[in-house]
Amino acid sequence: MFKIFKKYYQKIVKPDVWARPNMQVTFRAEIMPGKDREERTFKIIKVKNNGRVILEGFAGEHRESSFEPVNFQK
């Protein structure tokens, strides 16, 4: 495959996914000051096409930068 198209091919066929339904995510402490980690952790219900997520028990759509980095190697 041509190197020029490799980047575009990966995005179309195998897009980068930072979150999945039923996954736990934790808001950064700066966004929810004074709350323990458990109080800032929520379960993802749905991942939208634009990369934002809808959480269980917390209103609105949220983007990746609102959360602590996700470690898929756990």
Buried (B, 14 or more C-beta within 10 A) or exposed (E): EEEEEEEEEEEEEEEEEBBEEEBEBBBEEEEBEEEEEEEBBBBBEEBEEEBBBBBEEEEEEBEEEBBBEBEEEE
